Amino acid sequence: MRIAKTIVRDLWVVLLSASIAASPAYAANSDLPDIGSPADAVLSKEKEQQIGRSIYRSLRDTDSIVSDPEIQEYIQDVGQKLAANAQDGDFRFRFFVVDDPAINAFALPGGYIGVHSGLILTASEESELAGVLAHEVAHVTQRHISRAIFANQRASILTMAAMLGAILVGAATGSGDAVTGAIATAQGVAVQQQINFTRGNEYEADRVGIAILADAGFDPQGMPSFFETLARKSGPLASRAPEFLRTHPVTVNRIAETRARARDYPVADNTDALGFTLTRARLKLLGSRTPEAALEYFLGERENPDKAGKLGVEYGIALSYLELGRVAAAREAFETLLASNESVIHFHTALAATQLAQNDRNGAFATYEHAMRLFPRNLPLTVRYAEALMQDNQAEKAHAVLLDLYNQVPPTPDQVRQIALAASAAGDIADAHHYMAEYHILIGDLTMAADQLRLALALPNLDDVQVARFRSRLDEIQEYIPGPDDRRQTKRDKGN
C-alpha cells in the first residue's frame, strides 16, 4: 500500500502539471507542422522519465528490487543488448529484477523495465526471457502510455490521471485487477475504444519486439514460445492466469501471429548463456523458504538426467551448502567447479566467500586478487572484493578499487553509497560527502545532494581541485532546485 500511495501522490503532481501546461500549447499551435510525436503534447519524454524514476525509487525504497550484484549485472547485460538494437535512441534504459514470485514484467515510462523473479524462473531458456524484455522495450520506444493518454485527450484531466495511475500502479504492484478496475470506472472514457487501443499496443510491441530480439542475436521464436508456456500454465480458470497474462492478454491468434512473424527472421545459432543458468540458481536460492528447501530442490534436479543447465544445478547445490553453514562441502564444490571453469567469475567470488567463512583470509584474498587480474574492472567481482576488503578493515584499498571501477562503469545508487561508506571509513570525509551527493542525485533528491556538497566545502584542508569540483557540481545542481520565488509562482500557477 505504501508503494501505491507514493506512486499516486507523485503521479498527481507530475500529471496535473503536464496536462495543464501542455493542453493550451497544443491548441495554440495546432496549425503548425507536426514536429516529433503528438504524444509530447500530453506527456513529454522528460515527464516520462520523471514518473518512471519516481516509481523505481519507490520500489527500491521498499526493498522490492533485487540488489544482488551478479543478478543485476546479468539482467542489465541482456537488456542493454536489446536496447542497443531498438530504433529510438533517446531513452536510457534501466533493467531490474523485482523480488516477487509472480510471473510478471512491466515497462515504466522513461525506460525503466522490471521483470519479476518468478518470470525468470518460469522461462525455460534465455531467448524466452529476452523475448519478454524486448516486448517491454518496444512499449517504451513506442511510447504507449503517452499515446494512450493522447488518444483520450478530450477526456478530463481526472480521467487521464485515473487511466495513467491505473496503468502504473498496476505495473508497480503486479496487479492487473487494479488496471482493469480503474479504467472501467474512469468517467467519460469510451471503454471499448481504450481496450482496442491497448490491444493495438500489444500487437505493435510484439512486432517491434521480435525485430529487436532477432537483431540482438536471440532466437526470435523465444517470444511466442514464452506466450505458449504461459497459456499452458494459466489453465481453464481466469483466476489462475499469471499476472503477465492479465496485463498482456494472449490469444491463440496472437501466438500464431508472433510465431509466423518470428519465422521471417533467421534463427541465431546460439545456446543459453551460462549467466542465465547461474542467475536462475541464485534466484531459486533467494526465493526459497529455507536453504534446506533450496538444497532439496537442486539435489532433485541433479537426479534428472534430462535436465539442462548442469552447471547451474551444481552451483545451486554449492550455494545452498554455504548458506546452511556446511562450509567444507561448499568449498569442495566450488573448487571442483572452478577447476574446470576458470572463465566463470561466479565461481571465483563464491570460492572466496567460502574461504572467508572458513577464516582462511589469505586464501580468500589470493582468490579475489587472482580473479581481479583475470577480469579487471568486472562489476560484480569488484563489488564483492570491496565488500571483503571492508570486512577486513582495508577501507582505503576498497575505496581505491571502487573508484577505479566507477570511473569506467556507471554505478547504481547502491554502489555509489558503497563507495561513500568506503571513503568515510578510510577517513576521506570530503570525498564521502561528494559521493553521497551523487547518490542523492541518482535517486532524485537534489536538495540533499546540495546539502552534502556544502558539508564537503565546509571541511578544512581541501585542495584547490576538490574545492573547484565541489563548487562546480553545487552550482550545476542549484540551477535545477526551485528557489522561494519559483515555489510561490508554482503555487499561483496551480491556483489558476
N, C-alpha and C positions, 0 to 999 in steps of 0.2 A: 504493500500500500504506500509506503514512503516513496518508493521509486515513482509510482504513478502520480502522486501528488506533486512531487518535484517537477516531473515532466510537464504536467498540465499547467503548473504555475509558469514555467519558462515558456511554454508554447503560447500562452495568452500574451505575454509581454512581446515576444518576437512576432507572432502572427498579427496581432492587432496593429502594431506599429507598421508592419509591412503592408497590411491591407489598406490602412488609412492613407499611408503615403503613396502607395502605388496606384490606387484606383483613379484619382483625379489625373495623374500624369498620363495614364493610358488613354483616358478620354480626351485629354487636351491634345495629344499627339496622334490621334487615330488616323489622321490624313498623311502621316509621314511614312516613308519607306520602312519595311519590316527589317530591322537590324537585330540579329540574334533571335532567340526563342521568345515567342509571345508569353511563355510561362514566366519570363523575367518580370513581367508587369505585376505579377501577384507575389512571387517569391523568388528573389534573386539568388544567385549561387552563393553569395556571401551570407544571406539569411539561412540558406540550406545548411551551410557549414556551421553556423551558429547553433541551429537546432540540433544537428547531429552531434556536435561536440557536447552540448548540454546533456543529451540523453546518455552518451557514452560516459560522461563524468558521473552521472547518477548511478549507472551500473557499476562503475569502478568503485565508487564510494561505498557501495553496499556489498563489496567483495563478491559480486556476481561474475566477474571476469577472471578467468584462469590466469594466474601470474607466473606459472611455471615457465622459465626461460626457454627450455627445449621445445615446449608446445607452442609458445609464442613465435619462436623462430620458424617453426615448420609451417604454421598456418599463414604467416606473413609471406614466407617464401612462395608457397603455392599461389596465394592471392596476387602477389606482385607479378608473377609470370603471366597471369591472366590479364591484370590491369594494363600491363605493358602492351597488350595486343588489342585493347579497347580503342575505339576511334576517337573518343573525346579525351583529350589530354589535360583538360582543365581541372580535373579532380585529383586530389592527393588521397589515395585510398588508405584506410587503416582496417586491417582484418584482425579479428579477435575471437576467442573461444569463450562462450558462456558456460558456466558450471551448472548444467541442467540436463537431466536425463531425457527430457522431451526431445522428439525428433523435429527440430525446427531450425530455421535460418531466417535472417531478415536483413534488409538494407535500410539504413537510415539516410536521411538527406546529407549531402556533403561528402559522401564516400566512406562512411562508417558501415562496415559489414560484419555482422556477428553470426556465428554458427554455434549451435548448442553441442555440447559434448556427446549427447545422445545421438545426434545425426552422424557424427564422425564414427561412432562405434557401430552404427547401423550400416554405413556404406561398406560394401564388400571389396571395393578396390578404389584406388586413388582417383581414377577418372570419374567415378560417381561423385565423390566429394568435390572435385574440380568442376563438375557439371553444375552442381548447386551454386558454387561460388560464382561461376560465370553468369548464371541466370541472375544472381543478385547484383553483380557488376552492371549488367545490362539495365536493371531497374534504375540504377544511379545515373548511368550515362544518358539514358533516355529520359531522365527527369520525370518519372511517372507520378510522383506525389505532386510536384508543381503543376504538371499538366492536368492532373485530376482537379486541382483547385481552379485552374484557369478554365477548364471545361464547364465549371459551375459558377463562373464569375458573377452571374446575375443573382445568385443566392445571397442572402445576408451574410455579414461578417460572422454572425453567430453560427450559421450553418457551416461556413468554411472552417471555422475553428473546431466545431464538433467533428467534422469529417477528418481533418488533419489529426486532431487529437486522438480519434479512434484508431487511425492507421498506426500512429507512432506509439501510443500506449500499448496497443495490441502487439506490436513488434517487440517492444522492450520487455513486456511481461509474458510473451508467448501465448497470449490469449486471443484466439481467433474469434471467440464469442464476443469479446469487448468490441472488436471491429464491427462485426455484423450488427450488434445491438445498437451501437451509437449511430451508425449510418442509417439504420432503419428508422430511428426516432428523430433524426435531424429534420426539423421542419423546413418545408419549401424545396426539398430536393426530390427530383424525379428519380425514384429508387431504381427503376428498371434501366434508365439510361446510365446510372452510375455503375450498376452491375455489368452492363455491356462494356462500358469503358474499362472497367477493371479486367474483364476477360480479355479485351484487346491488349491491355498492358502485358498480361501473362503470355499471350502468343508472341508479342513483339520481343519480350525478354527471352523467350525460348529461341526465336530466330536469331537474334543478335548474340545471345549467349553461346549457341552452338558454333557460330563463326569464331567467337573469341576462344572457345575451348579448343577447336581444331588448330587455329593459328598459334596457340601456345604450346602445341605439341602433345596434347592429351587426346585420348580416344573420344571422338565426338559422340559415340554411342553411350558414353557414360551418363549423359543426361536422361535419355529415355530409359535406360537400364535402371536408374535410381527411381524414376517415376513408377516403373513396374514393380520394383521392390516394395515401395510404399503402398501401392494399390493392393498388393497381396497381403500386406500386414494389416491393412485397415479392416478387413473383414466385412461382413454384411451390415454391421451396425455403425451408424454415423458417429456415435459417441466413442467408438474405438479408433476412429481415424487419427493418425498422427497430427500434431499441430501444423506441420508443414502443409498437409493436405487441406486443412481448413482455411489457411490463408493463401494457399496456392492450389486451388481445386484442379484435380487431374481427371480427365475423362479418357475414355477409350480412344476417341478421335484425336485428342491432344497427344496421347502417347504415340499413336500411329503416325501423326504428322511429324513429331520430333524424330521418330525413328527413320522416316523417309528422308527428312531433311539432312539427318546425320550421314546418310548413305552418299550424299553429294560431296562429302569431304573425304580425303584419304585418311586411312587409319594409321596413326603413327606406330611404328614398331618399337614400343617401349613397354617395360614392365613396371609394376608399382615401385616407387622409390622406397628405399628402406625406411626413410623418415615417416612414411605413412604407417607402416607396421609398428615402429617403435613408439610413435605418438599414440596409437591406439592402446598399446600396452600401458603407457603412463596414465592415460585417461581411465583405463579399466581399473587400475590400482587406486587412483584418486577417487573414483566414483563408487568403489566397493564399500559395503557396510563395515567390513573389518579386513585387516590384512590376511587373516585366515581364509576369509571367503575368496579373496583375490587369488591366493595361492591354490586353493582348491580348484578354481576356475582354470588357471593356467596349467595345472597338472592334468586336468581333464582334457585340455586342448592338446597337450603333448601326446596323449594316448590316441588321438585321432589321426590315423595315417594319411588321410586325405586333406588334412588341414594345411593351407598355405601359410606362409609367414612364420616359419620355424624359428628364425632368429628373434622375432618379436615375442614368441611364447617363452623361449629361454630367458630372454631379457626380463619379461614379466615375472618369471619364477625367481630370478636373482633379486629383482627389486622387492618382491614380497618377502624373501628371506631377510633382506636388510631392514625392512620395515618391522619385521617381527623380532628383530634383535638376534637373529641367527647369523651372526656376522661371519663366522668361519665358513659356513656354507655359501654365503653371499660372495665372499672373496674368491673362493674356489670357482664359483660360477662365472664371475666377471673376468677372472684371469683366463679361463677357458675361452670365453667369448672374444676377449681381446687378442689372444694368441693367434687366432686365425682371421681377425677382422680389425687390423690396426687402423684402418681408414675410418672407422666409426667413432665419432667423437663421444657419443653417449657412453660407450664402454670405458673410455678413459676417465671421464668425470665420475662415473658410478664406482669404478675401482678406487679412485682417490677418496671418495666419500666413505667407502667401506674401510679403507686403511685408517682414516681419521677416527672412525668408530671403534677401531681396534687400538687406538692410541699409538699407531705407527706413524708418527709425524713425519719422520724422514722419508719413509716410503711414499706417503701421500703427496708431499711436495715434489718429490722426484717424478712421480706420475704426472702431476699437473704441469711441471716445467717441461717435461718431455713432450706432452701434448701441445703446449704453447709454442714450442719450436716447430712441431709438425703443422699446426693450424694457427698461425699468428692472426690475432685480431678476430678470431671467431667469437661471436657474441655470447652464446650460452656458456662456452668454455671459459671465457674471460670473466663473466659474471660469477660462475661457480668458483673460480680461482680466487677472485677478490673476496668472496664470502669466506673462504677458508683462511685467507690472509687476515681478515678482520678478526675471526675467531682466535687466531694465533697472535693477536696483538701486533700485527705488522700493518698498521693502518697507513703509514706513509707509502709503502710499496703497493698496497691496494689502491690508494689514490692515484699513483703513477700509472698502473696498468689500465685502470678505468679511464683516465684522462686520455691515454694513448688510443684506446678503443673509440671513445666518443668523439674524438677529433676526426674520426674516419667514418663512423656509423651513427646516424641519427638515433639517439636514445629515446626510450619511452619515459613517461613521467616517473614511474617507479625506479627506473635505472638512474635518472638524474638525482632522485632522492638518495639512492645508494651512494653515489659519488659525493654528495654533500655530507653524508654521515661519515664517509671515509676521510674527507678533508677535515672535518671537525675533530675526529678522533686523532688525526695526525697533527693537530694544533694549527692548522691553516684556516683560521676563522674567517678571514676576508673572503677567500675562495668559497668557503662553505656557504656564506651568505649569498654570494654570487650564484652558486649552483641552485640554492633554494629559490632565488628569484626566477631562474629559468624553469624550475619545477612549477612555480605558480603561474608562469606564463603559459606553460603547456596545458595546465588544467583550466585556464581561462580566468584566473584571479589576478588582474593587473594591479590592483591596489596593494595586495600583499606582496607582489613582486617588487613594486616600487619601495615599499617599506623595507624589504630585505636589502635592497641596494643602498638605501640611506643608512642602514645599520653598518653596511660594509664601508661606506665612505666616512663614517664617524670613527672608525678604528684608527689608532695611531700607527705610525711606521709603514704606511702604504708607500709603495714606489710610484714613480710617475706613470708607468704603464698601467698599473692597477687603477689609479685614480682616473686616467683617461678612459679606460674600458668601462668602469662602473658608471661614470658620468654620462658617457655616450649612450649606454644602454638605458639609463634612467630617463634621459631626455627623449629617447625613442618611445619608451613606454608612456610617458606623460602626455604625449600627443594623442593617445587613444583613451585617456582617462578623463571623463567629463568633469569640468570644474563646477563650482556652485552656480555660476550663471547658466551653464549648459543644462544643469539639472532643473533649475527653475523654468527654463524655456521648454524643456521636455514636458514638465507638468502642465504648462499652459497649453502646449500642443494637444496633450491628451484631453484637457478640459474642453477644447474646441471641437 
